[in-house]
Amino acid sequence: MTEMTLEQRLDAVRQTIAQAAEGRHITLVGAAKTKPAEMVARAVRAGLEAVGENYVQEFRDKSAAGAYEGAQVHIIGHLQQNKVKYVAGKVDLIQSVDSLPLLEAIARRAASLEAVQDVLIEVNIGREPGKSGCLPEALDELLAGAAGLDGVRIRGLMAIPPAECSRAYFGPMYNLFVDNGRKKYDNVSMDFLSMGMSDDFADAIRQGANMVRVGSLIFGPRNYI
């Protein structure tokens, strides 16, 4: 059997999204961790609307190579404060903000560039020790802290539930998304709920996600060095 091309894999993912979405618009983010610039550029030419990067250095290298031209770029991995200067004001969305100090650092850097950086708040919905993301009970304080920050704009929530039982957490994440959308915080809009990856994105969509991060089903298995 002939192996599917990247373009065919991307089309298959889109078809699965369309079936699960039932008419809703879903933002597909191609998770490009370890993938070369030429492969990313090929996916963008095939219509991929957003590329997600885990590592700041990969973003910088692929950006310099012109890999993202025509697509949005999202930071989807944990972001250290000392790397904020390389991405704030330069990417379309930072999906992995999990603390007020990080949010403040992004705001300062973006404001210095006369930019406003869109971000999502990452929630550790599975309460996994050592995993990034704020705990659900800390979300109110973090959202309230965004009110006076001119350089950022909170656009929603993101989560990476425990892999072995991710589907059990999609409903609780959707409830958090809806509940916080009703609270009308200043500088906060619940536009995006980013959850679901290659193994479970269709279920995530059915349970309320409107943004999914799909890597291996588009780009093939991750390249381990």
C-alpha positions in Angstrom: 0.0 0.0 0.0 1.4 3.4 -1.0 2.2 5.7 1.9 0.1 8.8 2.2 1.7 12.1 1.3 1.7 15.0 3.7 -1.0 16.7 1.7 -3.2 13.6 1.8 -2.7 13.3 5.6 -3.6 16.9 6.1 -6.7 16.5 4.0 -7.7 13.4 6.0 -7.4 15.4 9.3 -9.5 18.1 7.8 -12.2 15.6 6.9 -12.2 14.2 10.4 -12.5 17.7 11.8 -15.4 18.5 9.5 -17.3 15.4 10.6 -16.8 16.1 14.3 -17.4 19.8 14.1 -20.9 19.6 12.5 -20.6 23.0 10.9 -18.5 24.8 13.6 -15.3 26.4 12.6 -12.3 24.6 14.1 -8.8 26.1 14.0 -6.3 23.4 13.1 -2.8 24.0 14.5 -0.1 21.7 13.0 2.2 20.7 15.8 5.6 20.9 14.1 8.0 19.9 16.9 11.2 18.5 15.4 10.0 18.9 11.8 12.2 20.7 9.3 11.3 24.1 7.8 10.8 22.7 4.3 8.1 20.2 5.6 6.4 23.0 7.5 6.4 25.2 4.5 4.9 22.4 2.4 2.1 22.0 4.9 1.4 25.7 4.8 1.3 25.7 1.0 -1.2 22.8 1.3 -3.5 25.1 3.3 -2.5 24.6 7.0 -3.7 27.8 8.7 -1.6 27.7 11.8 1.7 26.1 12.9 2.5 25.3 16.5 6.0 25.2 17.9 7.1 23.8 21.3 10.6 25.3 21.3 11.6 28.9 20.9 14.8 28.0 19.0 12.8 25.9 16.5 10.5 28.9 16.0 13.4 31.2 15.4 15.2 28.9 13.0 12.1 28.0 10.9 11.0 31.6 10.9 14.4 32.7 9.5 14.0 30.0 6.8 10.6 31.4 5.8 8.7 28.3 6.8 5.6 30.1 8.1 4.8 32.5 5.3 1.0 32.5 4.8 0.2 30.9 8.2 -0.2 31.9 11.8 2.4 30.8 14.3 1.5 29.6 17.8 3.8 28.8 20.8 2.3 25.6 22.3 5.1 24.4 24.6 6.1 25.6 28.0 7.6 29.1 27.7 10.4 30.2 30.1 10.4 33.9 31.1 13.9 34.4 29.7 12.7 33.3 26.2 9.7 35.8 26.2 11.8 38.4 24.3 12.1 36.0 21.3 8.4 35.4 20.8 6.2 38.2 22.4 5.0 40.5 19.6 6.3 38.1 17.0 3.9 35.2 17.1 0.1 35.2 16.6 -0.7 33.3 19.8 1.1 32.0 22.9 -1.0 29.1 24.1 0.9 28.1 27.2 0.7 30.9 29.7 0.3 29.5 33.2 1.4 32.2 35.7 1.0 35.9 36.4 4.7 36.6 36.3 4.9 35.0 32.8 1.8 37.0 31.7 3.4 40.2 33.0 6.7 39.5 31.3 4.9 38.9 27.9 2.9 42.1 28.4 6.0 44.2 29.1 7.9 42.9 26.1 4.9 43.3 23.7 4.2 46.8 25.0 7.9 47.7 24.4 7.3 46.8 20.8 4.0 48.7 20.7 2.2 45.3 20.2 -0.6 43.4 21.9 0.1 39.7 22.3 -2.8 37.3 22.2 -2.4 34.4 24.7 -4.3 31.4 26.1 -4.1 30.4 29.7 -3.0 26.8 30.1 -4.9 24.8 32.7 -3.5 21.7 34.4 -6.9 20.1 34.3 -5.5 16.7 35.4 -3.6 18.2 38.3 -0.5 16.3 37.2 2.6 17.0 39.4 5.4 18.6 37.5 3.3 19.5 34.5 2.8 23.0 33.3 -0.5 24.9 33.6 -2.3 26.6 36.4 -4.6 24.6 38.6 -8.3 25.2 38.0 -8.8 27.0 41.3 -6.0 29.5 40.4 -7.6 30.5 37.1 -9.8 33.2 38.5 -6.8 35.1 40.0 -4.8 34.8 36.8 -7.6 36.0 34.6 -8.3 38.9 36.9 -4.6 39.8 36.8 -4.8 40.4 33.1 -7.1 43.4 33.6 -4.5 46.1 33.8 -1.9 44.7 31.4 -1.9 46.7 28.1 0.5 44.4 26.2 -1.5 41.2 26.3 -5.0 40.0 25.5 -6.4 36.7 26.8 -8.3 34.9 24.2 -9.2 31.6 25.9 -7.9 28.4 27.5 -5.7 25.5 26.6 -5.2 22.1 28.2 -3.1 19.0 27.8 -5.1 16.4 29.8 -3.5 13.1 31.1 -2.8 11.1 28.0 -4.2 7.8 29.3 -7.6 9.3 30.1 -7.8 12.6 28.2 -11.4 12.2 27.1 -12.6 12.3 30.7 -11.2 15.9 31.1 -12.6 17.5 28.0 -16.0 18.1 29.6 -14.6 19.7 32.7 -12.4 22.0 30.5 -15.3 23.0 28.4 -17.3 23.9 31.6 -14.4 26.1 32.8 -14.3 27.7 29.4 -18.0 28.5 29.4 -18.1 29.6 33.1 -15.3 32.0 32.7 -16.8 33.4 29.5 -19.7 34.5 31.6 -17.7 36.3 34.2 -16.8 39.2 31.9 -13.2 39.9 33.1 -11.6 43.0 31.6 -9.1 42.2 28.9 -10.3 38.6 28.7 -12.5 37.0 26.0 -13.2 33.3 25.8 -12.8 32.9 22.0 -10.7 29.7 21.9 -10.7 26.4 23.7 -7.5 24.6 22.6 -7.6 20.9 23.5 -7.2 17.7 21.6 -4.2 16.2 19.8 -3.6 13.5 17.2 -5.0 10.6 19.4 -8.2 12.4 20.6 -8.9 15.6 18.6 -12.2 14.4 17.2 -13.5 13.7 20.7 -12.2 17.0 21.9 -14.1 18.8 19.2 -17.3 16.9 20.0 -16.9 18.1 23.6 -16.4 21.8 22.8 -12.9 22.4 21.6 -12.7 24.9 18.7 -8.9 24.7 18.3 -6.9 21.4 18.1 -3.2 20.7 17.9 -2.4 17.8 15.6 1.2 16.7 14.9 1.9 13.1 13.9 -1.2 12.6 11.8 -0.1 15.5 9.6 3.7 15.5 9.7 4.4 11.8 10.6 6.1 10.4 13.7 8.2 12.8 15.7 11.9 12.8 14.9 13.9 11.9 18.0 17.5 13.0 18.1 
